[in-house]
Amino acid sequence: MEFYKKLYQWLLKRADKQADNIWIFTLGAVFFFFGMGIILYSENAIAPSLGQELIVLFGFILAILGGIAAIIGYLSLSLLRFLSFASRERIKAPTDESIPDSVTEPSQSQKKVL
C-alpha cells in the first residue's frame, strides 16, 4: 500500500511540472518522426542489404523510444493534470453571511457628504 501512496504522490508532482512534460512530449515527437524519416529514407534510397536493414532497425528503435516518450509526455499533460485537479481541496461555497449586500449597506466610499 505504501508503494501506491508514493506512486500517487510522484504522479501529482509530475503533473505540476508542465514545462518538463511539454519538453518530454516535444522531444519524443521529434525522435519519433526522425526515426520514421530514417526508415522511409533507407527504404527508398539505399539498396537492399544488411546495412539497410541495420539502418532501418536503428530508425525503428528510435521511433519506438520517441513514441513512448511522446505518449508519456502527453499523458502527463492531460490525465495527470486532471488527477491533480481532482485531488485538490475544494473551495468552500460562499454563504449569505460572507457576501456583503452593497444595495442595502453602502460602504463608506459610496456615501456622499452633503
N, C-alpha and C positions, 0 to 999 in steps of 0.2 A: 504494500500500500504506500510505503514511503517513496518508492520509485515513481509511482504515478503522480504523487504530490510534487516531487521535484521536477518531473517532466512537465507538469501543468504550469508550474512557476516559470520554467525555462521558456515554454511556449508564449506565456504572457509577456515576458521580457523581450522575446524575439519579435513579437507583434508591435512593440513600441519603437523598434528600430526601422522606421520606414525607409530612410535613405539607404541603409545597408541592404534591405530587401529589394529595393529598386535596382541597386547595383548588381545583386546576385541574378535577378531576372534578366537584366540587360546583358550582362556578361554571358549568361547561359544561352540566351538567344543568339548572340554573336557567334559563340562557339558552335552552336547547332548549325547555323546557316553556313559557317565556314567549312564545317565538316561535310555538309551536303554539297557544297561547291567543289570540294576536293573530289568527292565521289563522282559527280557529274563530269568534271573536267577529265579525270583519269579514264572514265568510260568512253569519252568521245575523242580524246586527243592522244592517248597512249595505246600502243599496240598490245593485244592480249599477251601477257607474260606473267611470270611470277612477281616481277617488280610492280606491275599494275595492280595485281591482287593485294600486295602488301600496302600500296598506297591507298587502295580502296578500304582495306582493313583499318588503316590509320584514320581515314576520314570517317568511317563508321563509328569507331570508338570515340572520336572527338564529337560527333553528332549525338551519340548516346549520352555522354557526360554533359554536354551542353544542354540537351533536352531535360535531363534530370535536374540540373541547376536551375533552368528556367521554370520548371514546374514547382520546385521548392520556393523560388522567389515569388512566383505568382500566388501560390497558396499562402505564403507568409503575408502577402499584401492583402489578400481577400479574406480567407477563412480565419486566420489568426487574428486579424483586426476585428472581425465580428465577435470572436471569442473574447477578446479584450473588452469590447463594448458591453457584451452581455454579462461579464463578471464584475463590472464596476458597480459601486454603491449607487443606489438610486437617489435622486434628488427629491426631497420632500415636497409634496404639492403645497402651494400656498393656501393658507386658511383665511377666513374672513377677517380675523384679528390682525393678520400680518399685512394686509393690503390697506393703505390709507385711503380714506374716502375724500378725495380732493373737491368734490362737489359740495359736500356739507361742511367740511372742515378746511377752509383755505389756509394755506401756510402763511407765515409771517411775510414772505417776499411778495405774496399776492395781495396783501391788504394795502389799501391806499389811505394815506393820511390826508384828511381834508383841512 
